[in-house]
Amino acid sequence: MRGQFTREEYERACAELELIPLNDEECFSREIKDRRAGPPDHTFMETVSLRLAHDRGWGIMAQLRQERKDLRWEFERRFPRGMSRQDYEEVCANLGLQPAPDESIRAMAANYLVREEIEDLPDINLFVANFRDMGMFSERRRGTAGA
């Protein structure tokens, strides 16, 4: 099982070993998050430092997964039949996303479903578009498309 440090746990581990902690962006970088071992020319302490950063990267991923799970639960509660265009635009504004035109939503939702199978955390734009796609489907079934 891989380690998953919170920021506080990571900083405490670094302090105990007198290492300088990396910022979360560095810990979550592909270079560190996907690394299994340090390069052969690294010292023992450099390898330990990378391992701690690696475990912090996985801690960030666990946190993001939980946030996405919570957001999914919230969306399913608020939008059980998917989002209307207005709901979609409001959610995008709240999340700082650029809303996609409805003509693009179906492809984005399909892309999300494919990526959900193979990625740890598909793009948030695709995640939100999936709920708009469900809303468009509901609108077509009710004959209220564009309403």
FIKOLZA-1660 file (N, C-alpha, C; in steps of 0.1 Angstrom, whole numbers, plus 5000, padded with zeros to 4 digits):
% residues 147
   i   px   py   pz ch aa at
   1 5008 4988 5000  A  M  N
   1 5000 5000 5000  A  M CA
   1 5009 5012 5000  A  M  C
   2 5005 5022 4992  A  R  N
   2 5013 5034 4991  A  R CA
   2 5009 5044 5002  A  R  C
   3 5019 5052 5006  A  G  N
   3 5016 5062 5016  A  G CA
   3 5008 5074 5011  A  G  C
   4 5000 5080 5019  A  Q  N
   4 4992 5092 5015  A  Q CA
   4 4993 5102 5026  A  Q  C
   5 5003 5111 5025  A  F  N
   5 5005 5121 5036  A  F CA
   5 4995 5133 5034  A  F  C
   6 4990 5138 5045  A  T  N
   6 4984 5151 5044  A  T CA
   6 4996 5161 5044  A  T  C
   7 4993 5174 5041  A  R  N
   7 5003 5184 5041  A  R CA
   7 5011 5184 5054  A  R  C
   8 5003 5184 5065  A  E  N
   8 5009 5185 5079  A  E CA
   8 5018 5173 5081  A  E  C
   9 5014 5161 5078  A  E  N
   9 5022 5149 5080  A  E CA
   9 5035 5149 5072  A  E  C
  10 5034 5154 5059  A  Y  N
  10 5045 5155 5051  A  Y CA
  10 5055 5165 5056  A  Y  C
  11 5051 5177 5060  A  E  N
  11 5060 5187 5066  A  E CA
  11 5066 5182 5079  A  E  C
  12 5059 5175 5087  A  R  N
  12 5064 5169 5100  A  R CA
  12 5075 5159 5097  A  R  C
  13 5073 5150 5087  A  A  N
  13 5083 5140 5083  A  A CA
  13 5095 5147 5078  A  A  C
  14 5093 5157 5070  A  C  N
  14 5105 5164 5064  A  C CA
  14 5113 5171 5076  A  C  C
  15 5106 5177 5085  A  A  N
  15 5112 5184 5096  A  A CA
  15 5120 5174 5105  A  A  C
  16 5115 5162 5107  A  E  N
  16 5121 5152 5115  A  E CA
  16 5135 5148 5109  A  E  C
  17 5135 5148 5095  A  L  N
  17 5147 5144 5088  A  L CA
  17 5155 5155 5083  A  L  C
  18 5151 5167 5087  A  E  N
  18 5158 5180 5083  A  E CA
  18 5159 5181 5068  A  E  C
  19 5148 5178 5062  A  L  N
  19 5146 5180 5047  A  L CA
  19 5137 5192 5044  A  L  C
  20 5140 5198 5033  A  I  N
  20 5131 5210 5029  A  I CA
  20 5119 5204 5021  A  I  C
  21 5107 5206 5026  A  P  N
  21 5095 5201 5019  A  P CA
  21 5093 5208 5006  A  P  C
  22 5088 5201 4996  A  L  N
  22 5084 5207 4983  A  L CA
  22 5070 5212 4985  A  L  C
  23 5066 5221 4976  A  N  N
  23 5052 5226 4976  A  N CA
  23 5043 5215 4970  A  N  C
  24 5030 5216 4972  A  D  N
  24 5021 5206 4967  A  D CA
  24 5021 5205 4952  A  D  C
  25 5023 5216 4945  A  E  N
  25 5024 5215 4930  A  E CA
  25 5035 5206 4926  A  E  C
  26 5047 5207 4933  A  E  N
  26 5058 5198 4930  A  E CA
  26 5056 5184 4934  A  E  C
  27 5050 5182 4945  A  C  N
  27 5047 5168 4950  A  C CA
  27 5037 5161 4941  A  C  C
  28 5028 5169 4935  A  F  N
  28 5017 5163 4926  A  F CA
  28 5022 5162 4912  A  F  C
  29 5034 5167 4909  A  S  N
  29 5038 5167 4895  A  S CA
  29 5040 5152 4890  A  S  C
  30 5038 5150 4878  A  R  N
  30 5039 5137 4872  A  R CA
  30 5053 5131 4875  A  R  C
  31 5063 5139 4874  A  E  N
  31 5076 5135 4876  A  E CA
  31 5078 5128 4890  A  E  C
  32 5072 5133 4900  A  I  N
  32 5073 5128 4914  A  I CA
  32 5062 5118 4917  A  I  C
  33 5050 5121 4913  A  K  N
  33 5038 5113 4917  A  K CA
  33 5039 5099 4910  A  K  C
  34 5044 5098 4898  A  D  N
  34 5045 5085 4891  A  D CA
  34 5058 5078 4893  A  D  C
  35 5068 5084 4900  A  R  N
  35 5081 5078 4902  A  R CA
  35 5080 5067 4913  A  R  C
  36 5087 5056 4910  A  R  N
  36 5087 5045 4919  A  R CA
  36 5100 5045 4928  A  R  C
  37 5111 5050 4922  A  A  N
  37 5124 5050 4929  A  A CA
  37 5132 5062 4924  A  A  C
  38 5141 5067 4932  A  G  N
  38 5150 5078 4928  A  G CA
  38 5159 5073 4918  A  G  C
  39 5165 5083 4910  A  P  N
  39 5175 5080 4900  A  P CA
  39 5187 5073 4907  A  P  C
  40 5195 5065 4901  A  P  N
  40 5206 5058 4907  A  P CA
  40 5217 5067 4912  A  P  C
  41 5218 5079 4907  A  D  N
  41 5228 5089 4912  A  D CA
  41 5224 5097 4924  A  D  C
  42 5212 5095 4929  A  H  N
  42 5207 5102 4941  A  H CA
  42 5213 5096 4954  A  H  C
  43 5215 5105 4963  A  T  N
  43 5220 5100 4976  A  T CA
  43 5208 5094 4983  A  T  C
  44 5211 5088 4994  A  F  N
  44 5200 5081 5002  A  F CA
  44 5190 5092 5007  A  F  C
  45 5195 5104 5012  A  M  N
  45 5185 5114 5017  A  M CA
  45 5177 5120 5005  A  M  C
  46 5183 5121 4993  A  E  N
  46 5176 5126 4982  A  E CA
  46 5165 5117 4978  A  E  C
  47 5168 5104 4979  A  T  N
  47 5158 5093 4976  A  T CA
  47 5147 5094 4986  A  T  C
  48 5150 5095 4999  A  V  N
  48 5140 5096 5010  A  V CA
  48 5131 5109 5007  A  V  C
  49 5138 5120 5004  A  S  N
  49 5130 5132 5001  A  S CA
  49 5120 5130 4990  A  S  C
  50 5124 5124 4979  A  L  N
  50 5115 5121 4968  A  L CA
  50 5104 5112 4972  A  L  C
  51 5107 5102 4980  A  R  N
  51 5097 5092 4985  A  R CA
  51 5087 5099 4993  A  R  C
  52 5091 5108 5002  A  L  N
  52 5081 5116 5010  A  L CA
  52 5073 5125 5001  A  L  C
  53 5079 5131 4991  A  A  N
  53 5071 5139 4982  A  A CA
  53 5061 5131 4974  A  A  C
  54 5066 5119 4970  A  H  N
  54 5057 5109 4963  A  H CA
  54 5045 5106 4971  A  H  C
  55 5047 5103 4984  A  D  N
  55 5036 5100 4993  A  D CA
  55 5027 5112 4995  A  D  C
  56 5032 5124 4995  A  R  N
  56 5024 5136 4996  A  R CA
  56 5016 5137 4983  A  R  C
  57 5022 5134 4972  A  G  N
  57 5014 5135 4959  A  G CA
  57 5002 5125 4959  A  G  C
  58 5004 5114 4965  A  W  N
  58 4993 5104 4966  A  W CA
  58 4982 5109 4976  A  W  C
  59 4987 5116 4986  A  G  N
  59 4978 5122 4996  A  G CA
  59 4969 5133 4989  A  G  C
  60 4975 5140 4981  A  I  N
  60 4968 5151 4973  A  I CA
  60 4957 5144 4964  A  I  C
  61 4961 5133 4958  A  M  N
  61 4952 5126 4949  A  M CA
  61 4940 5120 4957  A  M  C
  62 4943 5115 4969  A  A  N
  62 4932 5110 4978  A  A CA
  62 4923 5121 4981  A  A  C
  63 4928 5133 4985  A  Q  N
  63 4920 5144 4988  A  Q CA
  63 4911 5149 4976  A  Q  C
  64 4917 5149 4964  A  L  N
  64 4910 5153 4953  A  L CA
  64 4899 5143 4949  A  L  C
  65 4902 5130 4951  A  R  N
  65 4892 5120 4949  A  R CA
  65 4880 5122 4958  A  R  C
  66 4883 5124 4971  A  Q  N
  66 4872 5126 4981  A  Q CA
  66 4864 5139 4977  A  Q  C
  67 4871 5149 4973  A  E  N
  67 4863 5162 4969  A  E CA
  67 4854 5159 4957  A  E  C
  68 4859 5151 4948  A  R  N
  68 4851 5148 4936  A  R CA
  68 4840 5139 4940  A  R  C
  69 4842 5130 4949  A  K  N
  69 4831 5121 4954  A  K CA
  69 4820 5129 4961  A  K  C
  70 4825 5138 4969  A  D  N
  70 4815 5147 4976  A  D CA
  70 4807 5156 4966  A  D  C
  71 4814 5161 4955  A  L  N
  71 4808 5169 4945  A  L CA
  71 4798 5161 4937  A  L  C
  72 4801 5149 4934  A  R  N
  72 4792 5140 4927  A  R CA
  72 4779 5138 4936  A  R  C
  73 4781 5135 4948  A  W  N
  73 4770 5133 4957  A  W CA
  73 4761 5146 4957  A  W  C
  74 4767 5157 4958  A  E  N
  74 4760 5170 4958  A  E CA
  74 4753 5172 4945  A  E  C
  75 4759 5169 4934  A  F  N
  75 4752 5171 4921  A  F CA
  75 4741 5161 4919  A  F  C
  76 4743 5149 4924  A  E  N
  76 4732 5139 4922  A  E CA
  76 4720 5143 4931  A  E  C
  77 4723 5149 4942  A  R  N
  77 4712 5154 4951  A  R CA
  77 4705 5166 4945  A  R  C
  78 4713 5176 4941  A  R  N
  78 4707 5188 4935  A  R CA
  78 4701 5186 4921  A  R  C
  79 4707 5178 4913  A  F  N
  79 4703 5177 4899  A  F CA
  79 4701 5162 4896  A  F  C
  80 4691 5156 4902  A  P  N
  80 4689 5141 4899  A  P CA
  80 4686 5138 4885  A  P  C
  81 4681 5147 4877  A  R  N
  81 4678 5145 4863  A  R CA
  81 4688 5152 4854  A  R  C
  82 4699 5157 4859  A  G  N
  82 4709 5164 4852  A  G CA
  82 4706 5179 4853  A  G  C
  83 4715 5187 4848  A  M  N
  83 4715 5201 4849  A  M CA
  83 4708 5208 4837  A  M  C
  84 4700 5218 4840  A  S  N
  84 4695 5227 4829  A  S CA
  84 4707 5235 4824  A  S  C
  85 4705 5242 4813  A  R  N
  85 4716 5251 4808  A  R CA
  85 4719 5261 4819  A  R  C
  86 4709 5267 4825  A  Q  N
  86 4711 5277 4835  A  Q CA
  86 4719 5272 4847  A  Q  C
  87 4715 5260 4852  A  D  N
  87 4722 5254 4863  A  D CA
  87 4737 5251 4859  A  D  C
  88 4739 5246 4847  A  Y  N
  88 4752 5243 4842  A  Y CA
  88 4761 5256 4842  A  Y  C
  89 4756 5267 4836  A  E  N
  89 4763 5279 4836  A  E CA
  89 4766 5284 4850  A  E  C
  90 4757 5283 4859  A  E  N
  90 4759 5288 4873  A  E CA
  90 4770 5279 4880  A  E  C
  91 4769 5266 4878  A  V  N
  91 4780 5257 4884  A  V CA
  91 4793 5260 4878  A  V  C
  92 4794 5262 4865  A  C  N
  92 4807 5266 4858  A  C CA
  92 4812 5279 4864  A  C  C
  93 4804 5289 4866  A  A  N
  93 4808 5301 4871  A  A CA
  93 4813 5300 4885  A  A  C
  94 4806 5292 4893  A  N  N
  94 4811 5289 4907  A  N CA
  94 4824 5282 4908  A  N  C
  95 4827 5273 4898  A  L  N
  95 4839 5265 4898  A  L CA
  95 4850 5272 4890  A  L  C
  96 4847 5283 4884  A  G  N
  96 4857 5290 4876  A  G CA
  96 4860 5284 4863  A  G  C
  97 4849 5277 4857  A  L  N
  97 4851 5270 4844  A  L CA
  97 4844 5278 4833  A  L  C
  98 4848 5276 4821  A  Q  N
  98 4842 5282 4809  A  Q CA
  98 4831 5272 4804  A  Q  C
  99 4818 5276 4805  A  P  N
  99 4808 5266 4800  A  P CA
  99 4810 5263 4785  A  P  C
 100 4808 5251 4782  A  A  N
 100 4809 5246 4768  A  A CA
 100 4795 5248 4761  A  A  C
 101 4795 5250 4748  A  P  N
 101 4782 5251 4741  A  P CA
 101 4775 5237 4742  A  P  C
 102 4762 5237 4741  A  D  N
 102 4755 5224 4742  A  D CA
 102 4759 5215 4731  A  D  C
 103 4763 5220 4720  A  E  N
 103 4767 5211 4708  A  E CA
 103 4779 5202 4712  A  E  C
 104 4787 5207 4722  A  S  N
 104 4799 5200 4726  A  S CA
 104 4797 5191 4738  A  S  C
 105 4786 5192 4744  A  I  N
 105 4784 5185 4757  A  I CA
 105 4784 5170 4755  A  I  C
 106 4777 5165 4745  A  R  N
 106 4776 5150 4744  A  R CA
 106 4790 5144 4742  A  R  C
 107 4799 5150 4734  A  A  N
 107 4812 5145 4732  A  A CA
 107 4820 5146 4745  A  A  C
 108 4818 5157 4752  A  M  N
 108 4826 5159 4765  A  M CA
 108 4821 5148 4775  A  M  C
 109 4808 5146 4776  A  A  N
 109 4803 5136 4785  A  A CA
 109 4808 5122 4782  A  A  C
 110 4808 5119 4769  A  A  N
 110 4814 5106 4765  A  A CA
 110 4829 5105 4768  A  A  C
 111 4836 5115 4766  A  N  N
 111 4850 5116 4769  A  N CA
 111 4852 5114 4784  A  N  C
 112 4843 5120 4792  A  Y  N
 112 4844 5118 4807  A  Y CA
 112 4842 5104 4811  A  Y  C
 113 4832 5097 4805  A  L  N
 113 4829 5083 4809  A  L CA
 113 4841 5074 4805  A  L  C
 114 4847 5076 4794  A  V  N
 114 4859 5068 4790  A  V CA
 114 4870 5071 4799  A  V  C
 115 4873 5083 4802  A  R  N
 115 4884 5087 4811  A  R CA
 115 4882 5082 4825  A  R  C
 116 4869 5082 4829  A  E  N
 116 4866 5077 4843  A  E CA
 116 4871 5063 4845  A  E  C
 117 4871 5055 4834  A  E  N
 117 4875 5041 4834  A  E CA
 117 4890 5039 4835  A  E  C
 118 4897 5049 4830  A  I  N
 118 4912 5047 4829  A  I CA
 118 4920 5057 4836  A  I  C
 119 4915 5068 4841  A  E  N
 119 4922 5078 4848  A  E CA
 119 4918 5079 4863  A  E  C
 120 4927 5084 4871  A  D  N
 120 4924 5086 4885  A  D CA
 120 4914 5097 4887  A  D  C
 121 4915 5108 4880  A  L  N
 121 4906 5119 4882  A  L CA
 121 4904 5127 4869  A  L  C
 122 4893 5123 4861  A  P  N
 122 4891 5130 4849  A  P CA
 122 4889 5145 4851  A  P  C
 123 4892 5153 4841  A  D  N
 123 4890 5168 4841  A  D CA
 123 4877 5172 4846  A  D  C
 124 4877 5183 4855  A  I  N
 124 4864 5188 4861  A  I CA
 124 4855 5193 4850  A  I  C
 125 4860 5199 4839  A  N  N
 125 4851 5204 4829  A  N CA
 125 4843 5192 4823  A  N  C
 126 4849 5181 4821  A  L  N
 126 4842 5169 4816  A  L CA
 126 4832 5163 4826  A  L  C
 127 4836 5164 4839  A  F  N
 127 4828 5159 4850  A  F CA
 127 4814 5167 4850  A  F  C
 128 4815 5180 4849  A  V  N
 128 4804 5189 4850  A  V CA
 128 4795 5187 4837  A  V  C
 129 4802 5186 4826  A  A  N
 129 4795 5184 4813  A  A CA
 129 4787 5172 4813  A  A  C
 130 4791 5161 4820  A  N  N
 130 4784 5149 4821  A  N CA
 130 4770 5151 4827  A  N  C
 131 4769 5160 4837  A  F  N
 131 4757 5163 4844  A  F CA
 131 4748 5172 4835  A  F  C
 132 4754 5180 4827  A  R  N
 132 4746 5188 4817  A  R CA
 132 4741 5179 4806  A  R  C
 133 4749 5169 4802  A  D  N
 133 4744 5159 4792  A  D CA
 133 4732 5152 4797  A  D  C
 134 4732 5148 4810  A  M  N
 134 4720 5141 4816  A  M CA
 134 4708 5150 4815  A  M  C
 135 4710 5163 4818  A  G  N
 135 4699 5173 4817  A  G CA
 135 4694 5174 4803  A  G  C
 136 4703 5174 4793  A  M  N
 136 4698 5175 4779  A  M CA
 136 4690 5163 4776  A  M  C
 137 4694 5152 4780  A  F  N
 137 4687 5139 4778  A  F CA
 137 4673 5140 4784  A  F  C
 138 4672 5145 4796  A  S  N
 138 4659 5147 4803  A  S CA
 138 4650 5157 4796  A  S  C
 139 4656 5167 4791  A  E  N
 139 4649 5178 4784  A  E CA
 139 4643 5172 4771  A  E  C
 140 4651 5164 4764  A  R  N
 140 4646 5158 4751  A  R CA
 140 4635 5148 4754  A  R  C
 141 4636 5141 4765  A  R  N
 141 4625 5131 4768  A  R CA
 141 4612 5138 4772  A  R  C
 142 4613 5150 4778  A  R  N
 142 4602 5158 4782  A  R CA
 142 4597 5167 4771  A  R  C
 143 4605 5168 4760  A  G  N
 143 4602 5177 4749  A  G CA
 143 4604 5192 4753  A  G  C
 144 4613 5194 4762  A  T  N
 144 4615 5208 4766  A  T CA
 144 4630 5213 4763  A  T  C
 145 4636 5207 4753  A  A  N
 145 4649 5211 4749  A  A CA
 145 4650 5226 4746  A  A  C
 146 4661 5232 4752  A  G  N
 146 4663 5246 4750  A  G CA
 146 4655 5254 4760  A  G  C
 147 4647 5248 4769  A  A  N
 147 4639 5256 4779  A  A CA
 147 4647 5259 4791  A  A  C
% end
